[in-house]
Amino acid sequence: MSPMETDQFASSVLRNIDVLLPSGVSGTDLACELGLSAWMRLTGTTLDDAPGQLWAVRQAILEAGQLDEATEPVPMGARAPRLAVLNLVAYLGDLLDRAASHLGCGRQDIIAEALGQPVLHGPRSAVGHQRVLRSS
């Protein structure tokens, strides 16, 4: 997958997060899952690649909202890639609300600022991968 295709998925999720996960909604539903599936298909993103790209969205929101990464909770992973993606998107919706509250602005303002962050436009290797906790 080229960096352009990688950028498209991360940017698409960020641009459409208000539709995928409206403000005040704390969990994902079937509409969110179908929307993510559509964006993955349109951008050629695999289920295994999606979490790393969503971590780039997290970083962009942190930077846009001027939040301290050291004090921001780290979302829990999941064994199943599908659940990892859904958990990350739910977390991103909450993070977007916190960032907007922190700066006293709206979600769309944070989204607009986050879309300009370099982390969304660099090579995929610059994005950290999600760590998954496993029980014995």
Residue pairs with C-beta under 8 A, 6 or more apart in sequence:
1 44
1 45
1 49
1 124
3 122
3 123
3 124
5 43
5 44
5 45
6 45
6 49
6 53
6 123
6 124
7 120
7 121
8 42
8 43
9 39
9 40
9 43
9 45
9 49
9 50
9 53
10 53
10 54
10 56
10 57
10 60
10 120
11 115
11 120
12 39
12 42
12 43
13 20
13 36
13 39
13 53
13 54
13 57
13 89
13 92
14 57
14 60
14 61
14 111
14 114
14 115
14 120
15 111
15 115
16 35
16 39
17 89
17 92
17 93
17 96
17 107
17 111
18 107
18 108
18 111
19 35
20 28
20 31
20 32
20 35
20 36
20 89
20 93
21 28
21 32
21 89
21 90
21 92
21 93
23 93
23 96
23 97
23 107
24 97
25 93
26 90
26 93
26 94
27 90
28 86
28 89
28 90
32 86
32 89
33 86
36 50
36 85
36 86
36 89
39 45
40 46
40 47
40 50
45 53
47 81
47 82
47 85
48 81
49 124
50 81
50 85
51 77
51 81
51 84
51 85
51 88
51 129
51 130
52 124
52 127
52 128
52 129
52 130
53 124
53 127
54 85
54 88
54 89
54 92
55 88
55 127
55 128
55 129
55 130
56 119
56 120
56 126
56 127
57 92
57 114
57 120
58 75
58 88
58 91
58 92
58 95
59 69
59 117
59 119
59 127
60 114
60 115
60 117
60 119
60 120
61 67
61 92
61 95
61 96
61 99
61 110
61 114
62 69
62 72
62 95
62 99
63 114
63 117
63 119
64 99
64 110
64 111
64 113
64 114
64 116
64 117
65 95
65 96
65 98
65 99
65 100
65 102
65 103
65 110
65 113
65 114
66 99
66 102
66 103
67 95
67 98
67 99
67 102
72 95
75 87
75 88
75 91
76 87
76 133
77 84
77 87
77 130
77 131
77 132
77 133
78 84
78 87
78 132
79 132
79 134
84 130
84 132
88 130
96 107
96 110
96 111
97 107
99 110
100 106
100 107
100 109
100 110
103 109
103 110
114 120
119 126
119 127
